[in-house]
Amino acid sequence: MDVHYDFRISGRDTLADLLSVLEEDEDDLGINPVDIVIMPPTNSCEVLTDEDSGDEDVIDVNNLPAAQLRAEAELFAHNSDDEWEDEDKIPLSELRKGLLSKRHYDEIKKKTYKWEKFDIKNARLETEWPNFVLPSNNLSPIQLFENFFDKEIIDMFVFYTNNYAASKKKRSDITPEEIKVFFGILLLSGYVSVSRRRMFWENSSDCHNNIVSNSMSRNRFEHILSNIHCCDNNNLYKNDRFI
């Protein structure tokens, strides 16, 4: 009578490998071994071969010679898990991989927890916030600008820009109002873009900007642009990599 097997484990696996899996992990594999087919040992055709280490009348894996344990083997088995019904041939490496995954899952399931019964404490913390003076919502554009570029910052730019211009033998009479106008033109150029900066002062109606030309001359703007500084080049911090 023919015996139907659900799958087989084969490949370049030795008898010792199959026996190791079956003996150590039989309960976790989820299979019912039926037959193990053992190939002839590599030295089966030689004059001198390994002998069994035990009684010839006792059939035991412990009596097999080393050459036989190193021989290739195949395991034919019935499946005790319905999920494997479509499997036909499973490498031993895949079987070991699945076994290790199952062990890891079992270790997670076996974690124990110690439960205690008590009321949850109120985790809310009482935080004292300082009283901030919030800016008014009715500020003009100039007032908003001065909240970021205050008098201290403007004076710093005036001082270092004039200092740098003087070191280059140029005019050093730039005023705080001119620095503000200079920054205003830079901000405006971010919204009204032209191919060349000088086009703001051209007479062409498609590029001339009255706000820019009426606020500062082109030569004065370029003078400030070529000398604008916020530090003293003669006393720089050597460790400051942003300078």
DOLODO-646245 format. One record per residue (C-alpha): x, y, z; residue in one letter. Coordinates in steps of 0.02 Angstrom, whole numbers, plus 50000, padded with zeros to 5 digits. Example, Ala and Ser with C-alpha at 12.3 -4.5 7.8 and 13.67 -1.06 7.14 Angstrom:
% DOLODO-646245
506154977550390A 506844994750357S 
% end
This chain:
% DOLODO-646245
500005000050000M 500675017149950D 500975029450091V 500555047750061H 501755060450137Y 501295078450163D 503065084750135F 504885080050140R 506465088350204I 507945085750091S 509415094050009G 511235093250061R 510775089250241D 511635075250333T 510865061950441L 511645069850594A 510795086550553D 509075078550538L 509285068550697L 509845084050791S 508275093350740V 507105078950779L 507865074750949E 507985092351016E 506445100550941D 505205086950906E 503795095351002D 504025112150917D 504145106450737L 502325101650720G 502705086350613I 502515067550631N 504055058950557P 503695043150461V 505265038050367D 507065043650353I 507965038550195V 509855037250222I 511035037850074M 512565026650070P 514075033850161P 515465041750060T 516665027250094N 515425013250058S 516425007049908C 518115007149994E 518994991850061V 519044998350239L 517445005850306T 516865011750477D 516084998750590E 514575000750702D 515035005150880S 513744993950962G 512884977250959D 512384972150783E 510734965550848D 510254982550921V 509654995450795I 510045012450871D 510635028950800V 511985028950933N 512765013750850N 512955021650678L 514725025050614P 515335042650582A 515315040250393A 513485035650398Q 513045050850505L 513905061850377R 512915054250234A 511485063550153E 509735059750216A 507925064150180E 506485065250302L 504725060550246F 503365065750367A 501535068850395H 500995086250441N 500165089450609S 499815107650564D 498545111950428D 499535127350379E 500875116250296W 499725106450182E 500365114850024D 502205112350067E 503085098849971D 504955100449998K 505675110350144I 507545113850165P 508205110250338L 508835128150353S 507065134650329E 506415122550459L 507715128450585R 507295146550545K 505445143550579G 505885134450738L 506925148850803L 505525161050763S 504295150250858K 505465149351008R 505625168251009H 503725169851002Y 503535157451144D 504785167251250E 503755182951225I 502155173951273K 502955167151431K 503325184351504K 502535186551673T 501845202551746Y 501575207751924K 499935216851944W 499565228852084E 497915236752130K 497985255152174F 497255271852121D 498155281051982I 498945296952046K 498565313551965N 500045316651849A 499595334651810R 500945346851863L 500595364451918E 501645375851808T 501845394251840E 502025404251680W 502815421451682P 501765436251630N 502255440351452F 501885457151375V 501205452351206L 501405464351060P 499915473650995S 499015467050841N 498845484650771N 500675488050736L 501225496350575S 502455487650457P 503865498750522I 503435494650703Q 503435476150662L 505125478050578F 505845487050730E 505295472750843N 506615462150757F 507885475450706F 507885486050862D 509005501050899K 510405490450968E 510535479950810I 510405494950693I 511765504250791D 512875488950782M 512725488450591F 513055507250580V 514625506150688F 515435491150603Y 514935496550427T 515705513850449N 517225506050532N 517485494550383Y 517215508650256A 518505519450346A 519775505250338S 519535505050149K 519765523950137K 517935526450091K 516575537750160R 516045532550334S 514515543250364D 513135530150354I 511675534050470T 510435522750562P 509025528750449E 510015523650295E 510325506350366I 508455504350392K 508095509950214V 509445498150150F 508635483250239F 506935488850176G 507535488249995I 508255470850023L 506595464850093L 505625472749949L 506765464249822S 506175447649890G 504405451549833Y 504775461849677V 506135452449585S 507095459649437V 508485452749328S 509735465549392R 509705475449553R 510035491849462R 508405490249366M 507485497449518F 508265514349474W 508045513349284E 506835525049195N 505905510749108S 504115509849169S 504125490749174D 505515489749304C 505695506849386H 505175506949570N 504705523749644N 504815517649824I 506625512149801V 507225526849695S 506395539849807N 507085531949967S 508915530149918M 510015533449767S 510785518949674R 512565524249714N 512185526049899R 511375508849905F 512875500849820E 514065510049937H 513175502650089I 513065485550006L 514935485049976S 515345489750156N 513955481950261I 514715473350414H 514145467350585C 515855463350661C 517635469750669D 518735460450546N 520275464450648N 519595456050805N 518715440250750L 518455425150861Y 519575411650791K 518465397750859N 516865404750783D 516615394750623R 515135405650568F 516225420950541I 
% end
